Amino acid sequence: MTEPGARITRRDLLRLAVAGGPAALAACGWDGGPLIQPKLLRVSRLNDWVGEQVLFSQDRLAPTYRADQRSGRMPSYFISRGGPPVWPEGTEWALSVGGLVRKPMRLTRPMLEALPRLTYTVKHHCVEGWTAVATWTGVPVRAVADLVQPTDQARFIRFDSFDAGFFNGWDLASAFHPQTILGYAFNDRPIGPDHGAPLRLYSPVKLGYKLTKYLTAMTFTRERPGGYWEDQGYPWFAGI
């Protein structure tokens, strides 16, 4: 407990927000089971509000590491059965970007790689409690948004995947955070199927289940999208 008169830190606020709730379960090694009880859902919504309105800042950057500090292994995760999903051979993959935008586009991998890029080595945080340090390269989501020009009505982005229909939604502030990228390289090599090829969403200030892999579409929306795990009770904001 914070001593009387002491300065309340971000960590203190987060502890107050998640006490007894889903994020607290995550911090204790929550095994990823669905949290659908109404009381926990209400706490989850409170966590989202505190995370988005009180704790989140465009100026707060996740710490970066040297390449020689990378973890030896980065676990992979997908919901498709029988192995990681792979884009069909002989068909061209492209990212569809549309919704409430002035210039909808389809962006191929070469087109994305020609845009401004960002590379960083950061720590990945999984809701199950493990962490790993890896290097990611990609195009900032903000750079793609600048191309398609969202309308004033756009408030959120829905990210869709070819991983058995996986999807989730982000608020624009989180999507436009300086470290939020559409990643196409992992540990200095083109990203592979285990980690979301040909393109995945990445941010070191979000829990792993928000980082949609195997991307097919970005859709700017007025209403807040749900998500594969979020619709089962996981916290929607998922900030760390």
C-alpha angles and dihedrals in degrees: 000000000000114000116245110272093015120131112261109233131204088256091055092051092049091050091052093047097051102036106134092357139106096277090054088054089052092052089053093053099274108197096224099256118155117275104205102143110122094233092052091046089056090050089048090055090050090051089052092051094048092045094049102036103031112022106030119093132171086217096056109093127188113246117262129220139206119264090246089061094063118126118254091236139021113202115230126224135191136147098223116107123240099028139317115329115254126200109246115265116245094031125097116240118217135166113240113214116188147110117101095011134116096223114034113197146183110221121198122206093260090050091052093047090053091060124086109293136209127202124189140157109224143155118266117214121206122200088233090066105258126118134198135184118227142153120247132187127192149116119289112251087230090062091056091047090053089057097051096036107219116226123243089259094062113107105154143025124225114208117204129195140193088228096111092303096307114169143155142174136241134195113243094245091059093042090051094047108129092245098048108107143165097239124214101161132055124192092349095308134092108278114262134214093268091064104036111286134218093021138349138178114248138183129155091212094065134067115258098255090065092058100090115211131201092032122203104161146019114199123186110217142180095218123061111258120224121220145221093264097022091061087057092056106274114141110273099212095045095182122165 
